[in-house]
Amino acid sequence: MGSLDQELPIRRSDMTPRSRQAPVFVWSPIVSQCSKTCGNGTLQVWFSCVDHQTRLGVPYFNCDASTKPDPHTEICGSSPCPSMWRSKQGVCSVTCGGGVATRVLYCAVEVEGEEEVLDDSNCSDFPKPTAVVACNTHSCPAGWRVVRTSPCSASCDLGIAQRNVSCLQFIHGKESVVSEHSCRSAVKPATTVPCLVQVCTYSVCGQLLLEESGTVDLKDVNRRCTVSIGRPLDEIIHVKVLSSSLDCKKKEYVAFFDRLAFVRKCAQ
């Protein structure tokens, strides 16, 4: 007999593991989160192919396509929602550059998908939000602005006015002067422009007559008026004077200084 300590030979056939069962693949549901944490929400359910034993996903062709359930929507979140502050926000004070908007605050609760307004005391457990909020905080594009215009160079008829043109941008609720480079995409307005305060009223007073004949209109003259004649003294000239404003009874007349004149008397 051999020793008890003698090792017995082990045949390789004795180490062969048991044969595994054939894998089984099934359609397993995948469920999304509920659309709401309270009240009536919805969730989406769709299906993927998995190994029945390991629950690991496998390519879809391992499962029988004819048995795949259709994706569907289910109701979820049936627990009632607490009352809370809600708001309706008004129009922002500016379209860009940072403005403010006023909100109408009220206490409400959602019941079966509908909003039910409650007394403010039902929301006393929660801090009431501020009624004024910031809005449209994005920067405004820069643009040219005529900041100041000088007085017209002429008191009547056409003149010239100087303008101070700056590149401005609306920042934090107010207009600020920025580099002209920021306005490079726009055409800069002219810094000088024509201007007209009023139409000048023509007056013969102070005028110089250079022609051999002409007309002097004194119809609307009510003050001492001097008209110069720029012709030689020994030359005969013909000047027609419209003098309806002269008062013959007061012996008002037209005088030609340094000239010999034949004047028709005033007649009315």
C-alpha positions in Angstrom: 0.0 0.0 0.0 1.2 3.5 -0.7 1.8 6.2 1.7 -1.2 8.4 2.8 0.9 11.4 1.9 1.3 10.3 -1.6 -0.3 12.8 -4.1 -2.9 11.3 -6.4 -2.8 12.4 -10.0 -5.7 14.7 -11.2 -7.1 14.2 -14.6 -7.6 17.3 -16.8 -11.1 16.1 -17.6 -12.0 16.5 -13.9 -11.2 20.3 -14.1 -13.7 21.1 -16.9 -16.4 23.5 -15.6 -20.0 22.9 -16.0 -21.5 24.0 -19.2 -23.2 27.5 -18.9 -26.8 28.0 -19.8 -27.6 29.9 -23.1 -27.9 33.6 -22.5 -31.4 35.1 -22.4 -32.0 38.7 -23.7 -35.1 40.6 -22.8 -36.5 44.2 -23.3 -36.0 46.2 -20.1 -37.8 49.6 -19.4 -35.9 52.8 -19.1 -37.8 55.5 -17.2 -37.1 59.2 -17.3 -37.5 61.6 -14.4 -40.9 63.1 -13.7 -41.5 66.4 -15.3 -42.7 67.9 -12.0 -41.7 67.3 -8.4 -45.4 67.6 -7.3 -48.8 67.7 -8.8 -49.6 65.9 -12.0 -46.4 65.4 -14.1 -45.4 63.0 -16.8 -42.5 60.7 -17.5 -41.3 58.9 -20.6 -40.8 55.1 -20.8 -38.9 53.4 -23.5 -37.1 50.0 -23.8 -33.6 48.6 -24.4 -32.3 45.1 -24.9 -30.4 43.7 -21.9 -28.9 40.4 -20.7 -31.4 38.9 -18.4 -28.8 37.6 -15.9 -26.3 40.5 -15.9 -28.9 43.3 -16.7 -26.2 44.8 -18.9 -27.2 46.4 -22.2 -26.6 44.6 -25.4 -27.2 45.4 -29.1 -30.9 45.6 -29.9 -30.8 42.8 -32.5 -30.2 40.3 -29.7 -33.8 40.8 -28.6 -36.9 39.8 -30.5 -38.1 43.0 -32.2 -41.7 41.6 -32.4 -42.0 41.6 -28.6 -40.6 45.1 -28.0 -43.2 47.3 -26.2 -43.9 50.7 -27.6 -42.6 53.8 -25.8 -45.2 55.6 -23.8 -46.0 58.4 -21.4 -47.1 57.8 -17.8 -48.6 60.1 -15.1 -46.3 60.8 -12.1 -45.8 63.2 -9.2 -49.3 62.8 -7.7 -48.3 64.4 -4.4 -50.0 67.8 -3.9 -47.8 71.0 -4.5 -47.4 73.5 -1.7 -48.5 77.1 -2.1 -45.8 79.4 -3.2 -45.1 82.9 -4.5 -45.7 83.4 -8.2 -45.2 86.5 -10.4 -46.2 88.2 -13.6 -43.4 90.4 -14.9 -44.0 93.7 -16.7 -42.1 95.2 -19.6 -38.4 96.0 -19.1 -37.5 99.7 -18.9 -34.9 99.4 -21.6 -34.2 96.9 -24.4 -30.5 96.6 -23.6 -27.8 97.9 -21.3 -29.5 96.9 -18.0 -32.9 98.0 -16.9 -35.6 97.1 -14.4 -39.0 95.5 -14.5 -41.8 95.4 -12.0 -43.4 92.1 -11.0 -46.9 91.5 -9.7 -46.5 89.0 -6.9 -49.2 86.7 -5.7 -49.7 83.5 -3.7 -50.9 80.4 -5.7 -51.0 76.7 -5.7 -51.2 74.2 -8.6 -54.2 71.9 -8.6 -54.6 69.4 -11.5 -52.4 71.5 -13.8 -54.3 74.7 -13.1 -53.1 77.6 -11.0 -55.3 78.6 -8.1 -54.7 82.0 -6.5 -54.8 82.1 -2.7 -54.6 84.7 0.0 -51.0 86.0 0.7 -51.2 84.5 4.2 -50.9 81.0 2.6 -47.4 81.8 1.5 -46.2 83.4 4.8 -43.8 80.5 5.4 -41.8 81.6 2.3 -39.9 84.9 1.9 -41.7 87.2 -0.5 -39.6 88.0 -3.6 -38.7 91.5 -4.6 -41.1 93.3 -6.8 -38.4 95.0 -8.9 -35.9 92.9 -10.8 -33.0 93.5 -13.2 -33.7 92.8 -16.9 -32.0 93.0 -20.4 -28.6 93.2 -18.8 -26.8 92.5 -22.1 -24.8 95.4 -23.6 -26.3 97.9 -26.1 -24.4 98.5 -29.4 -22.6 101.8 -29.5 -23.9 104.6 -31.7 -23.2 108.1 -32.7 -25.1 110.9 -30.9 -25.2 114.7 -31.4 -24.4 115.8 -27.9 -24.4 119.6 -28.4 -25.0 122.1 -31.3 -23.6 125.6 -31.3 -25.8 128.7 -32.1 -26.2 129.5 -35.8 -23.5 131.7 -37.3 -26.1 133.9 -38.9 -29.0 135.7 -37.3 -31.0 135.4 -40.4 -30.9 133.4 -43.7 -28.5 130.5 -44.0 -25.6 130.1 -41.6 -23.4 127.3 -40.2 -23.7 125.5 -36.8 -21.0 123.3 -35.2 -22.0 120.0 -33.7 -20.3 117.9 -31.0 -20.7 114.3 -32.1 -19.7 111.5 -29.7 -19.7 107.7 -29.7 -22.1 106.7 -26.8 -23.1 103.3 -25.4 -25.8 102.5 -22.9 -24.1 100.8 -19.9 -25.7 100.0 -16.5 -28.7 102.1 -17.2 -27.0 105.3 -18.5 -25.3 106.6 -21.6 -21.5 106.7 -21.4 -18.9 108.1 -23.9 -16.8 105.3 -25.4 -14.0 105.1 -27.9 -15.0 106.1 -31.5 -13.6 102.7 -32.5 -16.7 101.2 -31.0 -18.8 103.1 -33.6 -16.7 102.2 -36.6 -19.6 100.2 -38.2 -21.7 103.4 -38.5 -21.2 106.6 -40.5 -20.3 109.5 -38.3 -22.7 112.4 -38.6 -21.3 115.7 -40.0 -19.9 118.1 -37.4 -21.0 121.2 -39.3 -24.5 121.6 -40.6 -26.4 124.5 -42.3 -28.9 126.4 -40.1 -31.6 129.0 -40.6 -32.9 131.1 -37.7 -35.2 133.2 -39.8 -35.5 134.7 -43.2 -33.8 138.0 -43.5 -36.1 141.0 -44.1 -34.8 143.1 -47.0 -34.4 146.9 -46.4 -33.2 149.5 -48.9 -31.6 151.5 -46.1 -27.8 151.3 -46.3 -27.9 149.9 -49.8 -25.7 151.2 -52.7 -27.3 152.0 -56.0 -24.8 151.4 -58.9 -27.2 151.5 -61.9 -28.1 154.6 -64.0 -31.7 154.1 -63.0 -33.5 152.2 -60.3 -36.2 152.1 -57.7 -36.0 153.0 -54.0 -38.8 151.4 -52.0 -39.5 153.5 -48.9 -43.0 152.2 -48.3 -42.3 150.3 -45.1 -39.5 152.6 -43.8 -40.5 154.4 -40.6 -37.0 155.8 -39.5 -34.3 157.9 -41.0 -32.9 156.1 -44.0 -29.8 156.7 -46.1 -29.3 155.2 -49.6 -26.0 155.8 -51.4 -25.8 156.4 -55.2 -22.5 155.1 -56.7 -22.6 157.1 -59.9 -20.6 160.2 -61.1 -22.1 163.5 -59.8 -22.3 165.0 -63.4 -24.3 162.1 -64.7 -28.0 162.2 -65.1 -29.7 159.3 -63.3 -33.3 158.3 -62.9 -34.4 157.1 -59.5 -38.0 156.2 -58.8 -38.9 156.5 -55.1 -41.8 154.6 -53.8 -42.7 156.8 -50.8 -46.2 155.8 -49.7 -45.0 155.9 -46.1 -44.1 159.6 -46.3 -46.6 162.0 -44.8 -47.1 164.9 -47.2 -49.0 166.9 -44.5 -45.9 166.8 -42.3 -43.8 167.8 -45.3 -41.7 164.7 -45.3 -39.6 164.4 -48.4 -36.7 162.6 -50.1 -33.5 164.6 -50.2 -30.6 164.0 -52.7 -27.5 165.4 -51.1 -24.8 166.8 -53.3 -26.9 166.3 -56.4 -29.1 168.7 -58.4 -32.5 167.0 -58.4 -35.8 167.5 -60.1 -38.3 166.1 -57.7 -42.0 165.7 -58.3 -43.8 167.0 -55.3 -45.5 164.7 -52.9 -49.1 164.1 -53.8 -51.6 161.9 -52.1 
